[in-house]
Amino acid sequence: MRAANDETGSNGVATSSARRPPVAVVVTHFNPRLGQRVEWQHPRDFVTEGVEFKAMPSGFDTCEQDFVFFRHHGLWALACFHRRQTDNDSEREVRMRSVALFSTDLAALQEAHLATQLLVHAKRSVGPQP
């Protein structure tokens, strides 16, 4: 049921001042032998087929971190990717993961993206913490 002030624009973005919470969270990782895989998801019955390739697209291995917006089964999604060097030969000395949030509300994901970018920028400005 929709609230009286809950409208959806022509681009599918909710225009209500109240944002909807994410409907799902998925964590994907890169397995050197098997490729991209879904590592964890909530809720458990969320359909993840193909999400691993959208949340961690080809070419992401060339950057340390990045964000990607995509659509999946009618939902908007925002994935945050991070690559970290390791000393583990079985992982090809690199660990890669993406965390994706899924929502019916693109504007809420855009706000989350902006907040995350600001935090990353602040962390870089301050430098490493002891």
C-alpha positions as CSV (number, residue, x, y, z in Angstrom):
1,M,0.0,0.0,0.0
2,R,1.4,3.4,-0.9
3,A,1.3,6.5,1.3
4,A,-0.6,9.5,-0.1
5,N,2.6,11.4,-0.7
6,D,4.4,8.5,-2.3
7,E,4.9,9.1,-6.0
8,T,7.0,7.5,-8.6
9,G,8.5,9.5,-11.5
10,S,8.6,8.4,-15.1
11,N,12.2,7.1,-14.5
12,G,11.0,4.8,-11.7
13,V,12.6,6.8,-8.9
14,A,10.5,7.3,-5.8
15,T,9.9,11.0,-5.2
16,S,8.6,10.5,-1.6
17,S,10.6,12.2,1.1
18,A,10.6,8.8,3.0
19,R,13.2,6.5,1.5
20,R,12.6,2.7,1.3
21,P,15.1,0.4,2.9
22,P,17.1,-2.0,0.8
23,V,15.3,-5.2,-0.1
24,A,18.4,-7.4,-0.4
25,V,22.1,-7.5,0.2
26,V,24.5,-9.7,-1.8
27,V,28.3,-10.2,-1.3
28,T,30.3,-11.5,-4.3
29,H,33.9,-12.5,-4.4
30,F,36.4,-13.6,-7.1
31,N,37.6,-17.1,-6.9
32,P,40.8,-17.6,-9.0
33,R,39.7,-21.0,-10.2
34,L,36.0,-20.5,-10.6
35,G,35.6,-16.7,-11.3
36,Q,33.0,-14.5,-9.7
37,R,30.7,-16.2,-7.1
38,V,28.0,-15.2,-4.8
39,E,29.4,-15.6,-1.3
40,W,26.5,-14.4,0.9
41,Q,23.0,-13.0,0.4
42,H,20.1,-11.8,2.5
43,P,17.3,-12.8,2.2
44,R,18.3,-16.3,1.4
45,D,15.5,-16.7,-1.2
46,F,16.7,-13.6,-3.2
47,V,17.3,-14.6,-6.9
48,T,21.0,-13.9,-7.4
49,E,21.5,-15.5,-10.9
50,G,23.9,-13.2,-12.8
51,V,24.4,-10.8,-9.9
52,E,28.1,-11.8,-9.5
53,F,28.9,-10.5,-13.0
54,K,26.9,-7.2,-12.5
55,A,28.4,-6.5,-9.1
56,M,31.9,-7.3,-10.2
57,P,32.1,-6.6,-13.9
58,S,35.0,-7.5,-16.1
59,G,37.8,-5.0,-15.8
60,F,37.3,-4.2,-12.1
61,D,40.5,-6.1,-11.3
62,T,42.4,-3.1,-12.7
63,C,41.2,-0.8,-10.0
64,E,41.5,-0.7,-6.2
65,Q,37.9,0.2,-5.5
66,D,34.9,1.4,-7.5
67,F,31.1,1.6,-7.5
68,V,28.6,0.4,-10.1
69,F,24.8,0.9,-10.4
70,F,22.9,-1.8,-12.3
71,R,19.4,-3.3,-12.6
72,H,18.4,-6.8,-11.6
73,H,15.0,-8.3,-11.8
74,G,13.3,-4.8,-11.8
75,L,15.3,-3.6,-8.8
76,W,18.0,-0.9,-8.7
77,A,21.4,-2.0,-7.3
78,L,24.5,-0.3,-6.1
79,A,27.7,-2.4,-5.7
80,C,30.8,-1.3,-3.9
81,F,33.9,-3.1,-5.1
82,H,37.3,-3.4,-3.3
83,R,40.5,-5.2,-4.3
84,R,43.2,-5.9,-1.8
85,Q,46.7,-7.4,-2.2
86,T,47.5,-10.4,-0.1
87,D,50.4,-12.8,0.4
88,N,48.2,-15.8,-0.4
89,D,49.3,-17.6,-3.5
90,S,46.0,-19.6,-3.7
91,E,44.2,-16.3,-4.3
92,R,46.8,-15.1,-6.9
93,E,47.9,-12.6,-4.2
94,V,44.7,-10.6,-4.6
95,R,41.3,-10.6,-2.8
96,M,38.3,-9.0,-4.6
97,R,34.8,-8.5,-3.2
98,S,31.7,-6.5,-3.9
99,V,28.8,-5.7,-1.6
100,A,25.6,-4.9,-3.5
101,L,22.4,-3.3,-2.1
102,F,19.2,-3.8,-3.9
103,S,16.2,-1.3,-3.7
104,T,13.1,-0.2,-5.4
105,D,14.3,3.4,-4.7
106,L,17.1,4.6,-7.0
107,A,17.4,7.9,-5.1
108,A,18.1,6.1,-1.8
109,L,21.0,4.2,-3.5
110,Q,22.3,7.5,-5.0
111,E,22.3,9.1,-1.5
112,A,24.1,6.0,-0.1
113,H,26.7,6.3,-3.0
114,L,27.3,10.0,-2.3
115,A,27.7,9.4,1.5
116,T,30.2,6.5,0.8
117,Q,32.2,8.7,-1.6
118,L,32.4,11.4,1.0
119,L,33.7,8.9,3.6
120,V,36.3,7.5,1.2
121,H,37.4,11.1,0.3
122,A,37.6,12.0,4.0
123,K,39.6,8.8,4.8
124,R,42.1,9.6,2.0
125,S,42.4,13.3,3.2
126,V,43.2,12.3,6.7
127,G,45.7,9.5,5.7
128,P,46.4,6.2,7.3
129,Q,45.4,5.9,11.0
130,P,48.0,4.5,13.5
